[in-house]
Amino acid sequence: SGSLGMNLSPGNWRIATGILRRPVMDSQLSYAGKPDANTGKNWGGVSRTGGKLNVGYDGDRVGAYTSVGFFTLDGHNVDTNREVDFGAGVYSRLVREPDTKVTIGLSFTGFGYEKNLSNFSFGQGGYFSPKLYTSVTVPVEWTGYMGSFTYQVKASLGYAAFRTDGNVYYPGFQILQDNLVTFAAANPTLNLATGYPSKNSSGVSY
């Protein structure tokens, strides 16, 4: 893994851009990989490679920020994937005293993947990869100090929703997928699934 970046700070503005390559640590499969008992091959060990741009303004009482990133995800015997993410937010310092600060904000996060490779059969990546994920959050932060004692309290409340596409059991390995489909068709009483269904989910986050 590694990264290369640049940071600029003209006045109250903050501009940062970088190129990075990092392991995907959602699961053991995505991070380290594992052997497949049926084929005798290893798969997994996914890395995320790409770039990100962050722009922010930090004033005395208010601030705002936005970011956008583009990434390619690849691993050993794992279908290649692409990711786009976006974020934006604003915040206000309700209290700004020498010994205590209270900040409240509103933030939006969104990201999506070309393919759903979140499962654990051969060729899948074992990492969360929805077609679209969005969340709106209200974060609150309280920091301060009393003598030599310092404290920081953070909390957030929001709403998140995501949608994942369906996918075959063995993406990128057509022979394995065809064999599964043929076997399932020849044995209808077993009710074998040949792929993963799409999914929608939403709810409160905190």
C-alpha positions as CSV (number, residue, x, y, z in Angstrom):
1,S,0.0,0.0,0.0
2,G,1.1,3.6,-0.5
3,S,-0.1,7.1,-1.2
4,L,1.1,10.3,-2.9
5,G,-0.6,13.6,-2.2
6,M,-0.5,17.4,-2.3
7,N,-2.0,19.9,0.2
8,L,-2.6,23.6,-0.3
9,S,-3.9,26.1,2.3
10,P,-4.6,29.5,0.8
11,G,-6.2,31.5,3.7
12,N,-9.1,29.7,5.2
13,W,-9.3,27.3,2.3
14,R,-7.9,23.7,2.3
15,I,-7.2,21.8,-0.9
16,A,-5.9,18.3,-0.9
17,T,-5.4,15.7,-3.6
18,G,-3.8,12.4,-3.6
19,I,-3.3,9.1,-5.4
20,L,-3.3,5.9,-3.3
21,R,-3.3,2.2,-3.3
22,R,-4.6,0.5,-0.2
23,P,-5.9,-3.0,0.8
24,V,-9.6,-3.4,1.3
25,M,-10.1,-4.6,4.9
26,D,-13.9,-5.4,4.9
27,S,-13.3,-9.1,5.5
28,Q,-10.6,-11.8,5.6
29,L,-11.3,-12.6,2.0
30,S,-10.9,-9.0,0.7
31,Y,-7.8,-8.3,2.9
32,A,-5.7,-11.5,2.8
33,G,-7.5,-13.9,0.5
34,K,-8.2,-17.6,1.0
35,P,-8.0,-20.9,-0.8
36,D,-11.0,-22.4,-2.6
37,A,-11.6,-26.1,-1.8
38,N,-13.3,-26.9,-5.1
39,T,-10.8,-25.4,-7.5
40,G,-7.6,-25.5,-5.4
41,K,-6.9,-21.9,-6.3
42,N,-6.5,-18.8,-4.0
43,W,-8.6,-15.8,-4.5
44,G,-9.2,-12.4,-2.8
45,G,-6.6,-9.9,-1.5
46,V,-8.4,-6.9,-3.0
47,S,-6.6,-3.5,-3.4
48,R,-8.2,-0.1,-4.0
49,T,-6.3,2.2,-6.4
50,G,-7.3,5.7,-7.4
51,G,-7.4,9.4,-6.6
52,K,-9.3,11.8,-4.4
53,L,-9.8,15.5,-4.3
54,N,-10.9,17.4,-1.1
55,V,-11.8,21.0,-0.9
56,G,-12.8,22.8,2.4
57,Y,-13.3,26.2,3.9
58,D,-12.8,26.7,7.6
59,G,-14.0,30.1,8.9
60,D,-14.2,31.4,12.4
61,R,-17.8,30.3,12.9
62,V,-18.8,28.3,9.8
63,G,-17.1,25.9,7.5
64,A,-17.9,23.7,4.5
65,Y,-16.2,20.8,2.6
66,T,-16.6,18.6,-0.4
67,S,-14.7,15.6,-1.9
68,V,-14.8,13.3,-4.9
69,G,-12.9,10.1,-5.6
70,F,-12.5,7.5,-8.3
71,F,-11.1,4.1,-7.7
72,T,-10.4,0.7,-9.3
73,L,-10.5,-2.4,-7.2
74,D,-8.7,-5.6,-8.2
75,G,-7.6,-8.8,-6.6
76,H,-6.3,-12.2,-7.3
77,N,-9.0,-14.2,-9.1
78,V,-11.5,-11.5,-8.3
79,D,-13.5,-9.6,-10.9
80,T,-12.3,-6.0,-11.4
81,N,-14.6,-3.3,-10.0
82,R,-14.9,0.5,-10.1
83,E,-16.0,2.9,-7.4
84,V,-17.0,6.5,-7.3
85,D,-17.6,8.4,-4.0
86,F,-18.7,11.9,-3.1
87,G,-19.1,13.8,0.1
88,A,-20.1,17.3,1.2
89,G,-21.0,19.0,4.4
90,V,-21.3,22.2,6.3
91,Y,-20.8,23.0,10.0
92,S,-21.2,25.7,12.5
93,R,-19.4,26.4,15.9
94,L,-22.3,27.2,18.2
95,V,-19.9,27.7,21.1
96,R,-16.3,28.9,20.7
97,E,-14.8,29.8,24.1
98,P,-11.1,29.4,25.1
99,D,-11.9,26.3,27.2
100,T,-14.8,24.7,25.3
101,K,-16.2,24.4,21.8
102,V,-19.5,22.9,20.4
103,T,-19.8,22.2,16.7
104,I,-22.9,21.0,14.8
105,G,-23.0,20.1,11.1
106,L,-24.9,18.5,8.3
107,S,-23.1,16.0,6.0
108,F,-23.9,14.0,2.9
109,T,-22.1,10.8,1.8
110,G,-22.6,8.9,-1.4
111,F,-20.7,6.1,-3.2
112,G,-21.4,3.4,-5.7
113,Y,-19.8,0.5,-7.4
114,E,-20.0,-0.9,-11.0
115,K,-20.5,-4.5,-9.7
116,N,-21.8,-6.1,-6.6
117,L,-18.9,-8.3,-5.3
118,S,-19.8,-8.3,-1.7
119,N,-20.3,-12.1,-1.4
120,F,-17.9,-15.0,-0.7
121,S,-18.1,-17.5,-3.5
122,F,-15.1,-17.9,-5.9
123,G,-14.6,-14.7,-7.9
124,Q,-16.4,-12.5,-5.5
125,G,-14.5,-9.9,-3.4
126,G,-16.0,-10.1,0.1
127,Y,-16.3,-6.3,0.4
128,F,-19.4,-4.1,0.7
129,S,-20.1,-2.8,-2.9
130,P,-23.6,-1.4,-3.4
131,K,-24.7,0.1,-6.6
132,L,-25.6,3.2,-4.6
133,Y,-25.2,4.2,-1.0
134,T,-26.4,7.5,0.4
135,S,-26.5,8.9,3.9
136,V,-27.4,12.2,5.5
137,T,-26.0,12.8,9.0
138,V,-26.1,15.5,11.7
139,P,-22.8,15.3,13.7
140,V,-22.3,17.1,17.0
141,E,-18.9,17.5,18.7
142,W,-18.1,18.9,22.1
143,T,-14.5,19.5,23.1
144,G,-12.8,21.3,25.9
145,Y,-10.5,21.2,28.9
146,M,-10.5,21.8,32.7
147,G,-7.0,22.3,34.0
148,S,-4.9,19.4,32.7
149,F,-8.0,17.3,31.8
150,T,-9.2,17.4,28.2
151,Y,-12.3,15.8,26.8
152,Q,-14.0,15.2,23.5
153,V,-17.5,13.9,22.9
154,K,-18.8,13.1,19.4
155,A,-22.3,11.9,18.4
156,S,-24.2,11.7,15.1
157,L,-27.7,10.9,14.0
158,G,-28.7,10.3,10.4
159,Y,-30.5,8.3,7.7
160,A,-28.8,5.9,5.3
161,A,-30.1,3.9,2.3
162,F,-28.4,1.5,-0.1
163,R,-29.2,-0.7,-3.1
164,T,-27.1,-3.6,-4.3
165,D,-27.4,-5.3,-7.7
166,G,-27.7,-9.1,-8.1
167,N,-24.8,-11.0,-9.5
168,V,-23.8,-14.5,-10.5
169,Y,-22.1,-16.9,-8.1
170,Y,-18.8,-17.0,-10.0
171,P,-18.2,-13.6,-11.7
172,G,-15.4,-13.8,-14.3
173,F,-15.4,-17.6,-14.4
174,Q,-18.0,-18.5,-17.0
175,I,-17.2,-22.2,-17.0
176,L,-17.9,-22.6,-13.3
177,Q,-21.1,-20.5,-13.6
178,D,-22.3,-22.6,-16.6
179,N,-21.6,-25.8,-14.8
180,L,-23.7,-24.6,-11.8
181,V,-26.6,-23.5,-14.0
182,T,-26.5,-26.9,-15.8
183,F,-26.5,-28.8,-12.6
184,A,-29.3,-26.7,-11.1
185,A,-31.4,-27.3,-14.2
186,A,-30.8,-31.0,-14.1
187,N,-31.8,-31.2,-10.4
188,P,-34.8,-29.0,-10.0
189,T,-35.8,-30.6,-6.7
190,L,-32.7,-29.2,-5.0
191,N,-33.9,-25.6,-5.6
192,L,-30.3,-24.5,-6.1
193,A,-29.7,-20.7,-6.6
194,T,-27.3,-19.7,-9.3
195,G,-26.8,-16.1,-8.3
196,Y,-27.3,-13.5,-5.6
197,P,-30.4,-11.4,-5.6
198,S,-30.6,-7.6,-5.6
199,K,-31.2,-5.9,-2.2
200,N,-32.6,-2.6,-0.9
201,S,-32.1,-1.4,2.6
202,S,-32.6,1.8,4.6
203,G,-32.8,3.0,8.2
204,V,-31.6,5.3,10.9
205,S,-27.9,5.5,11.6
206,Y,-26.2,6.7,14.8
